[in-house]
Amino acid sequence: MSSKIRFDILTIFPEAFESYLNASMMKRARAKKLIDVCVHDLRKFARDKHKKVDDRPYGGGPGMVVKIEPIMRLIVSILKSKIKNQKSKVLIILFSAAGKQFTANTAANFAKKYDRIIMIAGHYEGVDERVKKVIRDLGFAIQELSVGPYVLTGGELPAMIVIDAVSRHIPGFLGKGESLEENRYGVGVPAYARPEIFTHRGKKYAVPKLLLSGNHAMIETWRKLHAKKKQERKNTRDLL
Protein backbone atom coordinates (compact mmCIF):
# COMPACT_ATOMS: atom_id res chain seq x y z
CA MET A 1 0.00 0.00 0.00
CA SER A 2 1.44 3.38 -0.98
CA SER A 3 2.14 5.68 1.96
CA LYS A 4 1.68 8.72 -0.28
CA ILE A 5 0.15 9.21 -3.71
CA ARG A 6 0.53 12.13 -6.05
CA PHE A 7 -2.41 12.95 -8.30
CA ASP A 8 -1.87 15.08 -11.41
CA ILE A 9 -4.94 16.41 -13.23
CA LEU A 10 -4.83 17.74 -16.79
CA THR A 11 -7.78 20.06 -17.32
CA ILE A 12 -8.92 23.22 -19.08
CA PHE A 13 -10.96 24.15 -16.01
CA PRO A 14 -8.50 24.11 -13.08
CA GLU A 15 -10.75 26.36 -10.99
CA ALA A 16 -13.28 23.51 -10.75
CA PHE A 17 -11.11 21.75 -8.14
CA GLU A 18 -10.40 24.59 -5.72
CA SER A 19 -13.28 24.29 -3.25
CA TYR A 20 -13.26 20.49 -3.11
CA LEU A 21 -9.53 20.05 -2.58
CA ASN A 22 -9.36 22.77 0.05
CA ALA A 23 -12.06 21.45 2.37
CA SER A 24 -12.59 18.72 4.94
CA MET A 25 -10.56 15.52 4.76
CA MET A 26 -8.88 16.40 1.46
CA LYS A 27 -7.45 19.55 2.98
CA ARG A 28 -6.21 17.66 6.05
CA ALA A 29 -4.69 14.86 3.98
CA ARG A 30 -2.78 17.36 1.85
CA ALA A 31 -1.57 19.20 4.95
CA LYS A 32 -0.36 15.89 6.43
CA LYS A 33 1.34 15.12 3.09
CA LEU A 34 -0.56 11.86 2.65
CA ILE A 35 -1.60 12.97 -0.81
CA ASP A 36 -0.27 15.54 -3.24
CA VAL A 37 -2.68 16.97 -5.80
CA CYS A 38 -1.40 19.05 -8.70
CA VAL A 39 -3.94 20.61 -11.05
CA HIS A 40 -2.43 21.54 -14.41
CA ASP A 41 -3.98 24.06 -16.80
CA LEU A 42 -3.82 22.44 -20.24
CA ARG A 43 -4.12 25.83 -21.96
CA LYS A 44 -0.67 26.79 -20.70
CA PHE A 45 0.77 24.10 -22.97
CA ALA A 46 -0.88 25.37 -26.15
CA ARG A 47 1.57 27.19 -28.42
CA ASP A 48 -0.70 29.50 -30.42
CA LYS A 49 -1.55 33.00 -29.24
CA HIS A 50 -5.17 32.06 -28.48
CA LYS A 51 -4.16 29.09 -26.28
CA LYS A 52 -6.37 26.79 -28.32
CA VAL A 53 -6.55 23.19 -27.04
CA ASP A 54 -9.34 21.81 -29.23
CA ASP A 55 -10.11 21.47 -32.92
CA ARG A 56 -12.68 20.04 -35.29
CA PRO A 57 -12.58 16.27 -35.79
CA TYR A 58 -11.22 14.77 -38.99
CA GLY A 59 -14.00 13.17 -40.98
CA GLY A 60 -16.51 15.80 -39.96
CA GLY A 61 -19.23 15.70 -37.35
CA PRO A 62 -20.38 17.95 -34.52
CA GLY A 63 -18.33 19.09 -31.55
CA MET A 64 -14.65 19.57 -30.93
CA VAL A 65 -11.80 17.22 -29.95
CA VAL A 66 -9.07 18.01 -27.40
CA LYS A 67 -5.78 18.11 -29.34
CA ILE A 68 -2.88 15.74 -28.77
CA GLU A 69 -0.11 18.36 -28.76
CA PRO A 70 -0.83 20.24 -25.51
CA ILE A 71 -1.71 16.97 -23.74
CA MET A 72 1.60 15.31 -24.65
CA ARG A 73 3.65 18.41 -23.86
CA LEU A 74 2.11 18.50 -20.39
CA ILE A 75 2.42 14.76 -19.77
CA VAL A 76 6.08 14.69 -20.83
CA SER A 77 6.82 17.66 -18.54
CA ILE A 78 5.15 15.82 -15.63
CA LEU A 79 6.98 12.56 -16.33
CA LYS A 80 10.49 13.91 -16.85
CA SER A 81 11.85 12.08 -13.79
CA LYS A 82 9.94 8.88 -14.59
CA ILE A 83 10.77 8.37 -18.26
CA LYS A 84 13.71 6.05 -17.53
CA ASN A 85 12.68 4.38 -14.28
CA GLN A 86 9.79 3.55 -11.96
CA LYS A 87 7.31 3.40 -14.84
CA SER A 88 5.42 0.58 -13.15
CA LYS A 89 4.43 2.92 -10.28
CA VAL A 90 2.73 5.41 -12.63
CA LEU A 91 -0.81 5.15 -14.01
CA ILE A 92 -2.36 7.49 -16.55
CA ILE A 93 -6.16 7.62 -16.66
CA LEU A 94 -8.23 8.85 -19.57
CA PHE A 95 -11.86 9.34 -18.57
CA SER A 96 -14.36 7.97 -21.06
CA ALA A 97 -17.99 6.88 -20.89
CA ALA A 98 -16.86 3.77 -22.79
CA GLY A 99 -14.07 2.99 -20.32
CA LYS A 100 -13.75 0.28 -17.67
CA GLN A 101 -16.10 0.76 -14.72
CA PHE A 102 -14.41 2.30 -11.69
CA THR A 103 -15.26 0.37 -8.51
CA ALA A 104 -14.25 0.17 -4.85
CA ASN A 105 -11.92 -2.70 -5.73
CA THR A 106 -10.34 -0.61 -8.46
CA ALA A 107 -9.70 2.19 -5.96
CA ALA A 108 -8.07 -0.20 -3.48
CA ASN A 109 -5.86 -1.69 -6.20
CA PHE A 110 -4.75 1.74 -7.39
CA ALA A 111 -3.77 2.74 -3.85
CA LYS A 112 -1.78 -0.47 -3.47
CA LYS A 113 -0.02 -0.44 -6.83
CA TYR A 114 0.70 3.19 -7.79
CA ASP A 115 2.38 6.18 -6.21
CA ARG A 116 1.48 8.55 -9.03
CA ILE A 117 -1.83 8.80 -10.88
CA ILE A 118 -2.18 11.20 -13.81
CA MET A 119 -5.74 11.94 -14.97
CA ILE A 120 -6.71 13.46 -18.31
CA ALA A 121 -10.01 15.31 -17.89
CA GLY A 122 -11.30 15.47 -21.44
CA HIS A 123 -14.10 17.64 -22.78
CA TYR A 124 -16.25 18.18 -25.84
CA GLU A 125 -16.24 15.10 -28.12
CA GLY A 126 -13.29 13.56 -26.30
CA VAL A 127 -9.51 13.41 -26.65
CA ASP A 128 -7.44 12.63 -29.74
CA GLU A 129 -7.23 8.82 -29.92
CA ARG A 130 -3.48 8.90 -30.58
CA VAL A 131 -2.79 10.02 -26.99
CA LYS A 132 -3.22 6.43 -25.77
CA LYS A 133 -0.79 5.00 -28.33
CA VAL A 134 1.92 7.59 -27.66
CA ILE A 135 1.71 7.01 -23.89
CA ARG A 136 1.96 3.24 -24.34
CA ASP A 137 4.94 3.70 -26.67
CA LEU A 138 6.61 5.68 -23.87
CA GLY A 139 6.19 2.59 -21.70
CA PHE A 140 3.51 3.86 -19.30
CA ALA A 141 0.23 2.23 -18.31
CA ILE A 142 -2.88 4.07 -19.50
CA GLN A 143 -6.42 3.04 -18.67
CA GLU A 144 -9.73 4.33 -19.98
CA LEU A 145 -12.04 4.69 -17.02
CA SER A 146 -15.72 5.41 -16.48
CA VAL A 147 -17.20 6.38 -13.10
CA GLY A 148 -20.73 5.31 -14.01
CA PRO A 149 -23.18 4.25 -16.72
CA TYR A 150 -23.83 7.80 -17.91
CA VAL A 151 -22.19 10.56 -19.94
CA LEU A 152 -20.75 13.69 -18.29
CA THR A 153 -19.71 16.95 -19.90
CA GLY A 154 -16.11 16.59 -18.74
CA GLY A 155 -13.60 14.65 -16.68
CA GLU A 156 -13.35 17.00 -13.69
CA LEU A 157 -16.00 15.28 -11.55
CA PRO A 158 -14.61 11.79 -12.34
CA ALA A 159 -11.12 12.99 -11.34
CA MET A 160 -12.42 14.13 -7.95
CA ILE A 161 -14.22 10.83 -7.47
CA VAL A 162 -11.04 8.86 -8.16
CA ILE A 163 -8.97 11.04 -5.81
CA ASP A 164 -11.51 10.58 -3.01
CA ALA A 165 -12.02 6.83 -3.46
CA VAL A 166 -8.31 6.03 -3.79
CA SER A 167 -7.18 8.32 -0.96
CA ARG A 168 -9.40 6.54 1.57
CA HIS A 169 -7.11 3.52 1.27
CA ILE A 170 -3.94 5.41 2.19
CA PRO A 171 -2.90 4.68 5.78
CA GLY A 172 -3.75 7.63 8.01
CA PHE A 173 -6.22 9.29 5.64
CA LEU A 174 -9.30 8.30 7.64
CA GLY A 175 -7.60 8.66 11.00
CA LYS A 176 -8.45 5.12 12.16
CA GLY A 177 -8.10 1.90 10.21
CA GLU A 178 -11.51 0.72 11.31
CA SER A 179 -13.11 3.76 9.68
CA LEU A 180 -12.86 2.00 6.31
CA GLU A 181 -16.43 0.70 6.46
CA GLU A 182 -16.14 -1.67 3.50
CA ASN A 183 -13.50 -3.60 5.46
CA ARG A 184 -15.77 -3.92 8.49
CA TYR A 185 -19.20 -4.85 7.20
CA GLY A 186 -19.43 -3.86 3.56
CA VAL A 187 -21.14 -0.70 2.42
CA GLY A 188 -24.60 0.49 3.40
CA VAL A 189 -24.80 -0.31 7.12
CA PRO A 190 -27.75 1.63 8.69
CA ALA A 191 -26.52 4.36 11.03
CA TYR A 192 -28.33 6.38 13.72
CA ALA A 193 -27.43 9.34 15.95
CA ARG A 194 -29.13 11.37 18.69
CA PRO A 195 -31.96 12.00 19.42
CA GLU A 196 -33.16 8.53 20.31
CA ILE A 197 -36.69 9.45 19.20
CA PHE A 198 -37.42 11.97 16.44
CA THR A 199 -40.99 13.25 16.15
CA HIS A 200 -42.30 14.70 12.90
CA ARG A 201 -45.94 15.67 12.35
CA GLY A 202 -47.00 13.63 15.33
CA LYS A 203 -45.25 10.45 14.24
CA LYS A 204 -42.32 9.04 16.22
CA TYR A 205 -39.22 7.61 14.58
CA ALA A 206 -37.10 5.58 17.01
CA VAL A 207 -33.60 4.14 16.95
CA PRO A 208 -33.64 0.29 16.93
CA LYS A 209 -33.61 -0.87 20.56
CA LEU A 210 -30.75 -3.29 19.96
CA LEU A 211 -28.37 -0.39 19.26
CA LEU A 212 -29.18 1.01 22.70
CA SER A 213 -28.61 -2.30 24.49
CA GLY A 214 -24.85 -2.05 24.94
CA ASN A 215 -24.50 -5.66 23.73
CA HIS A 216 -21.61 -5.17 21.31
CA ALA A 217 -21.58 -8.73 20.02
CA MET A 218 -25.26 -8.58 19.05
CA ILE A 219 -24.83 -5.11 17.55
CA GLU A 220 -21.94 -6.39 15.42
CA THR A 221 -24.10 -9.27 14.16
CA TRP A 222 -26.99 -6.89 13.43
CA ARG A 223 -24.77 -4.59 11.38
CA LYS A 224 -23.26 -7.44 9.36
CA LEU A 225 -26.73 -8.85 8.67
CA HIS A 226 -28.10 -5.52 7.44
CA ALA A 227 -25.03 -4.87 5.29
CA LYS A 228 -25.47 -8.29 3.71
CA LYS A 229 -29.16 -7.66 3.01
CA LYS A 230 -28.41 -4.29 1.40
CA GLN A 231 -25.75 -5.86 -0.80
CA GLU A 232 -28.14 -8.63 -1.87
CA ARG A 233 -30.81 -6.06 -2.79
CA LYS A 234 -28.22 -4.08 -4.76
CA ASN A 235 -27.08 -7.19 -6.63
CA THR A 236 -30.69 -7.97 -7.52
CA ARG A 237 -31.26 -4.44 -8.86
CA ASP A 238 -28.06 -4.63 -10.92
CA LEU A 239 -29.38 -7.76 -12.63
CA LEU A 240 -32.69 -6.15 -13.64
Secondary structure in CASP SS format (residue, H / E / C, confidence):
PFRMAT SS
TARGET T0000
AUTHOR 0000-0000-0000
METHOD secondary structure of the structure
MODEL  1
M C 1.00
S C 1.00
S C 1.00
K C 1.00
I E 1.00
R E 1.00
F E 1.00
D E 1.00
I E 1.00
L E 1.00
T E 1.00
I C 1.00
F C 1.00
P H 1.00
E H 1.00
A H 1.00
F H 1.00
E H 1.00
S H 1.00
Y H 1.00
L H 1.00
N C 1.00
A C 1.00
S H 1.00
M H 1.00
M H 1.00
K H 1.00
R H 1.00
A H 1.00
R H 1.00
A H 1.00
K C 1.00
K C 1.00
L C 1.00
I E 1.00
D E 1.00
V E 1.00
C E 1.00
V E 1.00
H E 1.00
D E 1.00
L H 1.00
R H 1.00
K H 1.00
F H 1.00
A C 1.00
R C 1.00
D C 1.00
K C 1.00
H C 1.00
K C 1.00
K C 1.00
V C 1.00
D E 1.00
D E 1.00
R C 1.00
P C 1.00
Y C 1.00
G C 1.00
G C 1.00
G C 1.00
P C 1.00
G C 1.00
M C 1.00
V E 1.00
V E 1.00
K C 1.00
I H 1.00
E H 1.00
P H 1.00
I H 1.00
M H 1.00
R H 1.00
L H 1.00
I H 1.00
V H 1.00
S H 1.00
I H 1.00
L C 1.00
K C 1.00
S C 1.00
K C 1.00
I C 1.00
K C 1.00
N C 1.00
Q C 1.00
K H 1.00
S H 1.00
K H 1.00
V E 1.00
L E 1.00
I E 1.00
I E 1.00
L E 1.00
F E 1.00
S E 1.00
A E 1.00
A E 1.00
G E 1.00
K E 1.00
Q E 1.00
F C 1.00
T C 1.00
A H 1.00
N H 1.00
T H 1.00
A H 1.00
A H 1.00
N H 1.00
F H 1.00
A H 1.00
K H 1.00
K H 1.00
Y C 1.00
D C 1.00
R E 1.00
I E 1.00
I E 1.00
M E 1.00
I E 1.00
A C 1.00
G C 1.00
H E 1.00
Y C 1.00
E C 1.00
G C 1.00
V E 1.00
D C 1.00
E C 1.00
R H 1.00
V H 1.00
K H 1.00
K H 1.00
V H 1.00
I H 1.00
R H 1.00
D H 1.00
L C 1.00
G C 1.00
F C 1.00
A E 1.00
I E 1.00
Q E 1.00
E E 1.00
L E 1.00
S E 1.00
V C 1.00
G C 1.00
P C 1.00
Y C 1.00
V C 1.00
L C 1.00
T C 1.00
G E 1.00
G C 1.00
E H 1.00
L H 1.00
P H 1.00
A H 1.00
M H 1.00
I H 1.00
V H 1.00
I H 1.00
D H 1.00
A H 1.00
V H 1.00
S H 1.00
R C 1.00
H C 1.00
I C 1.00
P C 1.00
G C 1.00
F C 1.00
L C 1.00
G C 1.00
K C 1.00
G H 1.00
E H 1.00
S H 1.00
L C 1.00
E H 1.00
E H 1.00
N H 1.00
R H 1.00
Y C 1.00
G C 1.00
V C 1.00
G C 1.00
V C 1.00
P C 1.00
A C 1.00
Y C 1.00
A C 1.00
R C 1.00
P C 1.00
E C 1.00
I E 1.00
F E 1.00
T E 1.00
H E 1.00
R C 1.00
G C 1.00
K E 1.00
K E 1.00
Y E 1.00
A E 1.00
V C 1.00
P C 1.00
K H 1.00
L H 1.00
L H 1.00
L H 1.00
S C 1.00
G C 1.00
N C 1.00
H H 1.00
A H 1.00
M H 1.00
I H 1.00
E H 1.00
T H 1.00
W H 1.00
R H 1.00
K H 1.00
L H 1.00
H H 1.00
A H 1.00
K H 1.00
K H 1.00
K H 1.00
Q H 1.00
E H 1.00
R H 1.00
K H 1.00
N H 1.00
T H 1.00
R H 1.00
D H 1.00
L H 1.00
L C 1.00
END
